């Protein structure tokens, strides 16, 4: 099976979430949802895409299924996809129902 990777730079700090409430629909995050800063994308990636690996900033890989739920950027506007060539701030949902400890420690 093909590995579908998303490279993350880090987590959005709790105190910054208010800036993205509308764009990322994050009034209340579910226990398996998290907001990541994502590195440049080489492709257009639509909402609903399911990744099988998360590449952390130190280039280590975490095997997990994570669903792309919402996308924004520094102007707090919602996107329908991660655009080619953009860094984004995106909400993800871990399919297995829990955020792995390795991700919580970011």
N, C-alpha and C positions, 0 to 999 in steps of 0.2 A: 504494500500500500504506500502511496506517495505521502511524504511528510509535508504538511502545510504549516509554514512557520510565520510567526509574527515577532518582530524584534521590539522589545520594550526598553525604554530608557529609565523609567521609574514609575512610581505611583503618584497620583494627584494627592497633595496634602489635604487633610480634612478641612482646614480653614479656607481653602480655595474652592471648595465644592459649590458654594453659593454663587460663584461667578458662572457656573455651568449648569445651574438647575434647569433652565429652559432648554438649552441646546442639547443636553444629554439626558433630559428627563430623569434627573437624579434627586427628586424630592426626598425619596427614601430608597436607599439601595437595599436590595435583598441580600441575605447573608452570603450568597454565592456570586455577588456582583462586585466589580472593582473598576476603578477608572485608572487607565494607564496613559503615560506619555509614550507614543510610538515613534520609532525611527522612520526615516524616509521610506516610502513605498516605491517599489519598482513597477507596480501594477495598480490599476484601479480595482479596489476591493469593495464589494457591496455590503451593506448591512445584511446580517443573517449568515455571513460566511463563517464556517467553523474551522478553526485552526487545530492542529494536532500537536503542535510544539510551540512553546514560548522560549524565545532566545533572550536571555537577560543581557544587561549592559556589559557584563564581563565575558560574554559569548558562551556561557554555559547554557545547556538546553534542559528544559523541563518538559517531560512528556505528559500532556494532558489535553483534554478537549475543551476549547474555549470558544464561545460564540460571540461574534461582533454584534453588539446591540445598538449602540448609538455612536455618532462621530461628530467631533467639533474641532476647533483650532483656536488660535490665540485671539480671534475676534468674537468668540462666543456665539458663532452661527452654526446651526446644525447642517450636516452634510448627509447625503444619501449613500455615499461611498467614501472610502479613503482614496483621495486622488493621487495619481501617479506623481511622484516627486515631492510630496508633502509630508511633513511631520504632523501628527495629529494627537489629539487628546480624545480618547475613546473609552466608552463603557463596554465591558466584557462580562459575560456570564459563564461560569464554570459549569459545564454540562453535568458533571458528576455530583453537583449539589453542594460542594464545599470548595473554598479557596485553599489550595495547598499551603502548608506552613512556609515553604520556600518562597512563596509569593508574598505572604503576609509580612515576612522579614525584610522585604525590599525597602 
